[in-house]
Amino acid sequence: MSTNAYNIAVIAGDGIGKEVMPEAVKVLEAVASKHDLDFKFDEKDWSCERYHKTGAMMPEDGLASIKEHDSILLGAVGFPGVPDHISLWGLLIPIRRDFNQYVNLRPVRLFEGMRCPLAGREPGEIDMLIVRENVEGEYSAIGGRQYEGTAQEMAVQQSIFTKKGTERIMRYAFEAAKQRDRKQVTSATKSNGIIHSMPYWDERFEAISAEYPDITTDKFHIDILTAHFVRNPHWFDVVVGSNLFGDILSDLGPAVTGTIGIAPGANINPEREFPSMFEPVHGSAPDIAGQGICNPIGEIWSAAMMLEHLGHKEAADDIVTAIETVIRDSNVKTPDMGGKANTRELGQAVVDNL
């Protein structure tokens, strides 16, 4: 066995997660033989299907059972018949929070060979990193309902913005920008409409910016920022946002590059006290699940991000290069990319390029 042996929790989850995960595993096995790596894939059936059978998305000791794993590879969560707040708060969000995965990292690139929905955009023009705060902000569990079933019925949702939480995600964004050519950080805000939390976010951004005099900064309100993502995506390098704003932007970003099917994501615990989790942006896509036409590149690229996090950048770069080659030089493209290939064919094309 290789000295670079890793125990990976594999949670295919729901919908197309079950279809893209085998392709990512095949790619990891292919790159393992090339780079002297060894993976043990600990497959979990945690999903909405399990919820229907047992009443829980995962076992009570689920988190404890993977706490000592080296990493987590996730497919997708959510399927019709199980309300979204049950599926997410029963699986995805507990992993992120209990394992303190406070950085959600989502790269966005326009690849050569990808048909861009924005007129006149060329490969290389869109290349950004979206850094999303992942454990507090607007997605808190604090709140509730009162007077249910009456004319006075009300729902209250509390946002949480802490000094620790805002500053650590902003520092992560600035540190990421230091490693990139443009060295620029953009803050997503809405301080003209959200009177307490967003002015506080702006204050913390100004304070952290002062620690990085070599990094240029700007900020935009979320409404005009989404417009600029469409009209001027070349403006952006590293974009940092709260849980809600980062969630929105990290779907819009890959959409303007052609498809969210190729978009990867990482839920990172920078201190490495817990395993980090890697998942594609696209979700479970129940509308196309079971048809064998979903795009596996988002999952495969997420696996590459996992390898880089584990310290194997060369292996990760090999996977990304294979993805680049397939998109640029091959007609093997799934329908979301304008082609007719199926999931397995596209996954195999990446394996073959390794």
Beta strands, then each sheet from edge to edge (+ up, - down):
strand 1: 4-13
strand 2: 37-44
strand 3: 71-76
strand 4: 103-109
strand 5: 127-133
strand 6: 143-146
strand 7: 154-157
strand 8: 184-189
strand 9: 216-221
strand 10: 238-241
strand 11: 264-268
strand 12: 276-280
sheet 1: 2+ 1+ 3+ 12+ 11- 4+ 5- 10- 8- 9-
sheet 2: 6+ 7-
end
